[in-house]
Amino acid sequence: MKRTKTRLLLMSLMLILSLALSACGGSNNDAGAGGTSGNDSGANSSNASGNQTQSEAQKKLTLWFYYEGKSQFDIVKSLTDGFTKVHPNIEVDPVYIPFADFKKRLSVGLTASDLPDIVIIDNPDHAAYAAMGLFADITDKLADWPDKDQYYEGPWKSASYDGKQYGIPLGSNNLALYYNEKMLADAGVQPPQTWDELRAAAKALTQGNVKGLGIAAPQSEEGTFQFLPWLLSSGATFDHVAGDGAKAYGILADLIKDGSMSKEVINWTQSDVMKQFAAGNLGMMINGPWQIPDLTKTAPDLKFGIAFVPKDKQFASVLGGENLGVIDGKNVNEAVEFVKYVATPEVSKKFAQDFGYFPARKDVANDPYWTDNPQLKVFAENMEYAQPRGPHPKWPEISSAISEALSKTLTLSTSPEDAANEAQAKIDKMMSEK
């Protein structure tokens, strides 16, 4: 799409200021990520005789990613090295960019024409950058690709915008209900499947310093991430939160009112919730699969089960994870080949296992590695219900309106109906703006 440099710069600066941190698992805080710096894509190179250009002999592509830690770099490097073994004339250089700088580098690179060829991007950000013209429309290049039919609808949709495809899902995760098996047994309740059952179970589990349920509800993307399963289950959508959506705000406010959930959830991160659960202060919590390693390490004797987030009209969850985006440049064809290579069942399976993801492909997700594990299988099955955040180029602003309404509801300063209506008015205004 054609844009003037002034318009591109304005949109880039707006995006830098507005995009919020996403609430996804998959990376850790280990220091010491390896990688190279700079964008070597498109540079010429010569062979031993000095008479061949890169395009005739060897092409070098650049992949930007923000995963932290040497182990994460090594996993990404295994993808790029594996691709080069299959395509000896194409080298993909993995470059680590700190998450705090990642969106800024993309936005500035868009105006300065200093970009990589491929990026690993947080899935709710994909549509925003596609609308800015960062990504190439690869819909036609995937038209005859049979593998695309293996993807779950939610992950596949997260890499699209306005009916066009701008990449593919790399790895996914979602949210589910964790429960303390002993606490539920002592209280004589079963893992709740509906909102009514949740109210009763949370109340029965609330004793002394123990609360029945814990969630992460800060006024941020993390809060929106945790709230969306409730919103979607009510029959509402991210852009139509009034009406049915008021019920989703209401169920959580009710748990605060009757003491089944702590008022402190507005200050808790997902890690905080896990720690409260591990310490025996929560009978149930909403969290993601990335918490399982820390939970089992922190509380090795804790017996816990995992179930779907309790439903209103239907089971629902929210999609976390990353996508592979193809930059709109001169190496689109080669970048698409890399994307397709990573998507092959054998490669995507190993990557998901090594990284703690869940496969975005149905055929891979049906592997016994996930289906035979009583904890992982729930998250794998949950991929059927996991929906993306958006996708919409104004997702950061929409998310902010949703989480602000959640904060007002959980502090009991605004009724669920009024909070939902206020959020809807803000969202309607955003949608009407060009």
Secondary structure by P-SEA (a helix, b strand, c coil): ccccaaaaaaaaaaaaacccccccccccccccccccccccccbbbbcccccccccccbbbbbbbbccccaaaaaaaaaaaaaaaaacccbbbbbbbbcccaaaaaaaaaaaaccccccccccccaaaaaaaaccccccccccccccccccccaaaaaaaccccccccccccccbbbbbbcaaaaaaacccccccaaaaaaaaaaacccccccbbbbbcccaaaaaaaaaaaaaaccccccccaaaaaaaaaaaaaaaacccccccccccaaaaaaaaaaccccbbbbcccaaaaaaaacccbbbbbbccccccbbbbbbbbbbbbbccccaaaaaaaaaaaaacaaaaaaaaaaccccccccccccccccccccaaaaaaaacccccccccccaaaaaaaaaaaaaaaaaaccccaaaaaaaaaaaaaaaaacc
